[in-house]
Amino acid sequence: MSSGSNRSRPRPLAPGQRAFDRFILKRALGSGGTGVVWLVHDRVLEQPVALKFLADELLHDRHAVERLKHETRRNLKLSHPNIVRVHDFLQDASGAAIMMEYVEGWSLWTLKVDKPNQIFSSAEITPWLRELFDALEYAHHQVGIVHRDLNPANLMLNARGQLKITDFGLARNLRRSPAKDFVDLRVVGTDIYMSPQQWSGAEPTVADDIYSIGATLYELLTGKPPFYQGNIFDQVYDAVPPSMKDRLGELGVKDVEIPAAYEEAVAACLAKFPADRPASINDLATRLGLRETPAPALSPAVIAPEPPEPEVETATPFVTEILDAPAPAAAVQPAGGVGWKMLLGFLCAIMLGLMLGWLLFGAFLHPPASGTAPGKLPRPGTPWQNSLGLKFVAVPGTPGLMCIWETRLQDFTKYVDEVGRVPGDSMLSPDSTNAWKDTGHSWRNLEFPQGANHPVVGISWREAMDFCDWLTIRERTTGWLTTNQSYRLPTSAEWLKAAGTNKYVWGDTWPPPNGAGNFAGEEIHRLLPAHLSIPNFNDGFSGTAPVGSFPPNALGLYDLAGNAAEFCLDRDPKDRQRRRMLAGGSWVSSTEAALSVNTFGPIRETTRVSDCGFRCFLEFRAPSNTNSSPP
């Protein structure tokens, strides 16, 4: 008998059907990624309630059932008049469901459909926003939970016109559990309202809800969400939506005014980087003019024992880790929720201690200023070092600084350890016949020895971009970067400027002189006996080499040819699939074409190859521009 033969097949849900021996199904209310919600009559309490059933295809998935239990336990903590109340978790041989309060009313999405031009005025939504913000402020700061699926369909108005937030079941606790599990690593939400960080599966933060509120307000006031057609994934990461006024114009809607405060606040909510969004619900409410002054900080007595804000959770280890590196120019941020007299005394004590430390140990405690956030581009040849010890130099004709090395395994490992998001294991490697296949290796288990100071390879373009986003947020939080500076991949044009004007990085002659870089010389036959190689060339490395093993170019940049082929930010304009560009050749390159600085190859955003890595570019942007990459 097969293992699946003991599984009960759930009956199709239908009106009049009995569930869990106490409920009578009335009608379906809606469905989502987790399951379907039904209005039922509770025969014990003799009142209508809602049941959220686990989807049939997930019914026998132990993780999915545990996730529902996890949701219920967490949601039992929520008790607020504007949040739908969760009552219990139910399970028997035929199904599992969450029992919750039934709201008799309509979602804002349903009400919008019946409006002229399918839009609300700012005056109409103002009272709902006050209730929404009050509920989210409570959830964020008193319970430590983010919703993570805010959208017009999850905002209900009951018969009295009171706003109710539904489906906190997709929310996730703000505080990390000691051990990562499937709940913490799951990407949840509705795609067109999700932040870039939520798309990439990052830890949940208040900034995710702020982004979703911005997308929701954008739709309520214009009739369409910021991105609603085409490749939503790319647009969320790369594109800036038109202003709400311009969107109304695109849709042919005239004589509708969007208050300037709403335009500015919504645009800030939709910023690509969390640090550029309103810092809290209080901040957003103040920007919208719903509060004359920001609300006071919450008292420690009402905040959950563990700090809910990710900035608090992560800032301390960041500062600890960079004590031996150049000190960041970080401003002291006063902690909320402390009496002002105690706070003033505490700050004075800190300042006194810092002044005394400066007088006694100034030279020891304050390393050179090269590690602080660069206010302007340094002179060519003058390196700047970040918190990971990566060094950057200016490249003439580009809007920022280029890392002199390819990103090292030790840098990427720190990102994985801090974020807890491990890249996939699928990776292409050359086999004995020189065919590129998935041979069971990965970025941490390559077919050749890999040390901490070797370039990380076997990760995807998207994972490289996630690293850049993480590093940007990390260093803005600790003062290493300003809000108009961010890490990203270099464009192909920027990479060319860094590589120089010669045909090859080392000059115009072929073959390369010994010592020019890590290419496929005769040494590669130790790993790949049948692989093509450069005659009479031997660099000593059958795989990657430690970064900086070979001479730099005139700008001080290493390994622009060979070692790891490098992801570029932009797409290949000649490629019909609009794949990203790959530059520089690698440790397997042995031909003139492959190592020419003008040769770029296409690569999919999700493909992982054992000779592909990346280097970071630190961009200096105008403060109003929140793009992380071009469309």
N, C-alpha and C positions, 0 to 999 in steps of 0.2 A: 504493500500500500504506500503511495507517495506521501511525502510530508504534507502536501497541500490538501489531502483528502479529509483531514480533520477540521479544516477551516469551514465555518458556517458562511454560506453565501448570503449577504444582506438582501432583504427584500427591497424592491423599489419603494421609495417613500411616496405615500399617497394620502389624501385627505381621509379622515376616519380611521386611519391605522393607529394601533396602540404602540407606544414605545416605552420601554423600561418599566412596564406594568403600572404606570401611574399617569401617563400623558396620552392625550388624544390629539393627533395631528389635525390642524385646521387648514393652513395654506403656507406655501413657500414664501419667504420674505426676501430672499436674495442668496447669492452664492459668491464665493471667493476662492482663493488659491487653496485654503485649508479645507473647505467643505461648504455645506449649504445650511442656511438658517431657516427654521420653520417656526410659525406661530402655533403654539400648542395650548391645550387646556390642561392645567394641573389638577388632577382628580383629588389630590390630598389637600392642597391649599385652596381649591375651588376658585382659581383665577387664571387669567392668561399669562403665559410666560413664553420666552423664546428659547429654542434649543438650537445650538450650533453643532451639526453633525460632522464628524470626520468624513472626508471624501472616501467613497468605496475603494478606490484604488490604493488608498493609504491605510485602510482599515486594519490590515494585518502587518503594517510596518510598526515595529516596536518603538522606533524613534518618534514616529508621528504621534502615537498614543502618548508617549512620555512627554512630548512637546505640549500636547493639550493639557496634561496634568500640570505641567510647569506653568502654563498660561493661567490656569485656574488659581493655583496657589498664589501667584503674583497678583492677580487681579482682585483677590479677596481683600487685599490691603487698600484698594481704592474705594473711598466712600465720599462722594461729592455729588451735589444735586445736578451737575451738568455732565456727569459721566454715567453711562449705562452700567448698572450694578450687576456683578457676576455672583451667582449663588452657589453653584455646586458643579462637580465633575461626575458624569454618569458613564457606566460601562457595563455591558453584558456580552453574551456570546455573539450577538449580531451587530453590535455597534458601540460607538463612543460619542459623547456629546458634552457640551458645556451648557449649563442652564443659566439663563440670564434674564434680566428685566426686559419686559416687552414695552417698546415705545410705540404708542399709537400716533402716527404722524407721517411726515414726509422728509426725505433727505433734501439737502440743498440742491443736489444734482437734479432730482425730480422736479423741484420747484423751479429751477432755472429753465428747464425745457419749456415751461408754459409762459415764460416772461417774454415781452417784446424784445427781439434780437437776442434772446436767451442771456440777458445780462441783468445784474442788479446794480442799483446805484450805491455809492459809498454810504449814503445816509441810511439806506435800508439795512445794510449789513453791520452797521456800527453797533447796535445793541447785541447782536449775536457774537461779534468779536469780543465784546467785554466779557461775556459768559465763557467763550472759548478760552480766552487768555487767563481768566480766573481759574478754570479747571486745569489747564496745562501748567500754570505756575504751581498749583497744588501738587500735581503729579510729579513734576520735575524735581521740586525742591523739598517737599515733605515726604514723599514716598520713594523718590529716586527712580522713576520709570519714565521712559520716553515711549511715545505712541508708535512711531515708525511707519504708519500707514494713514496719515491725515490726508483726506481728499474730500471733495464735496459729497460723495456717496456715504461717507462715514460721519457726516455731520447732520443730525436729525433735528427737526422742529416738532415738538409734541403738540397736542391739541390746544395747549395754552400758549403756544409760541415760544416755549422754553427750549433752548439749545441743549442737545444731548450728544456727547461724543460716543460713538459706538466702536466696537472692534479694537479695543485695547488688547485683544488677544494676540495681535501681531506685534505688540510692543515687546521690548526687551529691557531687562534691568540695566540701569546705567553702570552699576558696579560690576567689575569682572569677578567671576567665580575663580577660586584658586586653580582649578584645572579646566582647560578648554574642553568643551564638549560640543555635540552637534548643535545644541541650541545657540551657543555663542558664535558659531561659525556660519549660521544660516543667513542667507540674504533674504530679507522679507520686505514687502511693500508693494505698491502699485507703480509700475515703471515710470509713467509720465510725471509722477509727483516726487520721485526719489532723488536724493542728492547724489553727486558723483561718489561720495564716500560710501553711501548706502549701496550703490550699484556694485562697488568693489568689495563689499563684505566687511568693511571696517567696523571697529567697535562702535556701538550706538552712542550718540551724544545728543545733547539738546539742539545742536546745530542741524541735525537731520530733520527734526520737527520744524525748526525755523524755515529751512528750505521748503518743506512741504506746505507750510502755511503760505509762503510766497507764491508757490505754484497754484495753490487753491484760490488765493485772492485774485491772482492774474486771471484765472478762468471765470470766477464769479463776476468780475468787472468787465471782461472782454468777450466772454462766451466760449473761449478756447484756452486750453492750458498753454504754457510757454512753448512746449514742443509737442506736437500731436500727429505728425506725419513724417514719413521717411525713416531714417535710421535714428531712433530715439537715443540709443546708447551713445553714438558719436556726438550727437547734439548736446546731450547733458554734459558730457566731458568737455566739448570743444567750442560750442557756439554760445553767443550771447543773444537772448531773445530780443525782439524789437520792444520798444517802450509800449506801454499799454495804449497810449494814444495812437501810435503808429499801427498797432495790431487792429484797433478799431477801424482805422482808415483802410487797412488791407481787406477787412471784412465788409466794407461799405457802410459802416455805422457812422452816422453823422449826429451832430448836436448833442454829444455826450461828453461831459467834462470829467476828467480824472484829476482829483486834487493832487497838487504837487507833492504833498506829504506821502500820499499813497504810491505815487510813481517812484519816489526815492526809496521808500521803505521796502517795497516789493523788489525793486532792483537789488537792493542790498541783501535781501533774503535769498535771492537766486545766485549770489556770488559763488564761484566755483570752490573757493577755499573757505572752510569754516571760520577762520579768523577774520574774514572780511564781512561776515554776516552779523546782524544784531547779536549781542552777547547773551541775551536772555529774553524771555517773554516780556519782562518789565521794560527792557530796552526797546523792544519792538512796539509795545503799547505806547511808550513815550514818543517814539518817532511818528506814530500815526496820530498823535494828538489825543489819545484816549486817556492819558494821564498828564497832568500839568507838570509834575516832577516825578522822577523815578521812585518807585516804591522802596522803602527801607529794606536793608538786608535781613534775611530770616535769622531768627535766634537759633543758636546751636541746639536748644531744647527741642525744636521741632524738626530738625534735620536728621535723617537716618544716620546710624552710627558710622557707617563707611561713607566717605565723601562721594557724592553722586556725580560731581562734575568731572569729566575726563581730564580737564586742564589741571585740576588739583591732583588727580590720581597719577598723572604722568610727569608733572613738572619736577617733583622732587628727585626721582631717579635721573632725570636729564641733567639737573644741576650737579648732582653728585658725580655723574660720569665725566663732566667736563672740567672738574677742578684742576686737572693737570694740563688742560689745554688753554689756549689764550682765553681770557675771561670775556664773556659776552657783555655787551652794553645793555643789560636788562634793567628796566625800571622796577622799583619795589612796588608790588601790588598789595594794597591793604586787604586783609581778609574780612569778609562780611560777617555780620552776626555777632560782633563783640561790642560791648559798651564803649562809647567814644572816649571816655576817660582812660579805661584800660588800654584801648587801642593806641591812644596818644602816648601813654607811658611806655607801652611795648615798642612802638616805633622809635621813640626817643632813645630807649635802651639799645635798640639795634644800631641806630645812627651813631651813638656814642661808642659802641663797640667797634663799628666799622672805622670810625675816625681814629680810635686808639690803635686798631690794627694797621691802619695806613701809616701812622706815624712810626710804629715800631717795626713793622715788617713790610713796608710798602713795596720794596723792590722784589720781595719774595711772593707776595700775594697778587701782584699785578704784572703779569707777563706782557710782552709787547702787544701793541694795539692792533697787530695784523689779524687777530682773531675776532675783532668786533665787527658788527654789521657794517659793510663798506658803504659810506654815504655817497660815494661817486666811484666811477671806474678807476682803479689804480693804473699807474703808468705801465706800459708794456714791459714785461720781464719782471715786474714786482708781484710776487705771489701773495694770495690771500688764503688763509686756512680756515676751514669750518670746524664744527664740533666733532666730526668724525675723523678729523685729521686729513681730509681730502684737500689738496691744494689747487687753487684756481689762478689763472692768469687772464689778462685782457687779450682779446683777439681783435686787432684793428678792423673796423667796419662792422662789428657786431654789437648788439645792445646788451652786453653782459660779459660774464667771465666763463671760461671753459676750464673744466677740470683737467689737470695735466695727466691724469691716469684714467684708465677704464675703472669703473666701479668694482671694488675688490670683493672677494667672497666674505671677508670679515665685515664689510659695510652692509652687505645684503643680509647676512646672518643676523646682525643686530636688528635690522628692520623686521625680519621674520619673528625673532624672539620677542620684540616689544609689541608688535601688532597681533601676533598669534595666528597669522594667516599664511599657511604654507602653500607655495606654488604647486601646481599639479605635477605628477610624476611622469607623464608622457613626454618623451624627448627623442629627437632624431639624432642618430649617430652613424658614422660611416662603418660599414661592416667589411669583411675581408675581401668582398668583391667591389668595394668602393660605392656600393649603393647606400643611400641614406634611409635608415629604418629605425623603428622603435626597438632597441635591443635590450630594454629593461633598465637602462641607466637613467639618471636624473641629475639635477644640478648639484646634489649632495653626494652622488654616487656615480662619478664619471668613469669613462673607460681609461683614464690616465690619472696620475697623481695630481692632486689639487691642494695647494696650501692656502692659508688665510689671506696671503697677499697676492694671490693669483686673481685674474679678472673673473667675476662670476659669469658663468655661461649656462645654457640650458634653461633659461627663463624666457618668458615671452615679452613682446613689446609692451603689452598692457601691464604686465607685472613690473616692468621697468618704470613705466609712468606712475604706477602706484607707489613705487619706492620714492620717486621724485616728489609726489604729493605728500607722502609721509614726512620726508625730510624738510619740506617747506613748512608744514604745520609745526613740526618739532622745533625748528629753529626760530620761527616767529614767536612761539610760546616762550622760549627762553631768551629772547632778545638778540639772537644772532642775525636775524633778518628783519627788515622793515616790511610793512604791508605791501609795498610796491616791488618787492623782490621775491622771486620764486624759482625753484628748481624745475627743470624740464629736460627733455632730450634736445640736442642741437638740431637745427634744420640742416638739410643737405647743403644749402648755400653757406651756412655758418661753418659747417664741417670743411667745405672746400677752402674757405678763407683760412681756417686753421692749418690745413694741409699744405698750403703754399702753391706757387705757380708752376712748379716743375711737374713733369709727367708722372714721376713717382715721388714718394716722400723723401727718398734719399738722393734724388737727382733725375737726370734724363736718360741714363744708360741702363741697359739690361744685359746680363742678369744683375741682381743686387750684390753688392760686395758683402763678404762675410762680416757678420756683426751688425748688419743694417736693421735686423729685426727678426721676429719669430715667424718664419714661413715654413712651407713644406720642403725642407731640404732632405738630404739623404738620411738624416736621423729619424725621419717619420717612418721609415721601413721597419723600425723596431716595433711599432704599434700596428702599422698597416703595410704589410710587405708588398702589396700590389699597387699601392698608391703612387700617382705621378709625383715626381720631385724635381727640384731645381738642381741640375747637374753641378757637382763640385761645390755645393753649398751645404753647410752644416751649422745649425744654430744651437744644437745641444738639447732641444726640447721637443719631444714627440707629441706633446699636447700643448697646453698653455704654459706661459712663463710668468714668473712674478712681475708685476707691473714695474716699469722703470728699469728693466734688465738691459735695455739697449739704449743707445744715445738718443736724446730728445732732438726735436727740430729747433729752428731758430727762435721760436716763441717759447720754448721750454716744455713742449707737449710730447708725451711718449706714446708709442705704439699706435700711431695713426695708420700705420700699415702693419698688418699681421696681428698676431696674438688672438684677439677676438674681433670678429666682424661687428660693426657697431650700428645699433638702431638709430635712425634719424626720425625727427618729429613729423615730417611732412610725408604726404602720400606721393607715390610715383605717378606723375601726370600722364604718362604713356600707358599705364596699366589699367585695363578696363575694369579690373576688380578693385581698383583704388587701394591697393596694398601699400604698406609703409615702405620706406626706403632703407636700404642696408648699405653701409659704406666700409671701405678700408681693407677688405680681405681678412684672412685669419691664419691660424696655424696650419690649416690644410690647403692654403692657396699656393699654387706653383706656376701660374701663367702670367704673362705680361698683362693680359686684360684684367685678370682678377685683382692684381695689385696696383693698377693704375688709379690715380686719385679721382679720375673722372668716371670710374665704373661704379654704378649703383645697382643693386639688385632689389627686387620686391620681396616682401615677406608679410605674411598674415599677422594680425595683431595677437593671435592666440598660439602661434607656432613656437615651439621650443626646439633649439638646435644646439648641439654641443660645441659649436664654434661661434655662437652669437652672444654678445654681451652689450654693454652700453657705457657711455660716460655722461656725466651730468653737465648741464649748462645752467648757470645762474643768471636769470634774466632780470634786467632792471626795467620796470614798466611804469607807464603813467599811472598814478593812483586810481584813476577811474576805470581802468581796464582790468577786468577780472578773468580774462581768458587764460587758460593753461596751455592751449594749443590751437592751431588754426583749424577750420572745418575741413 
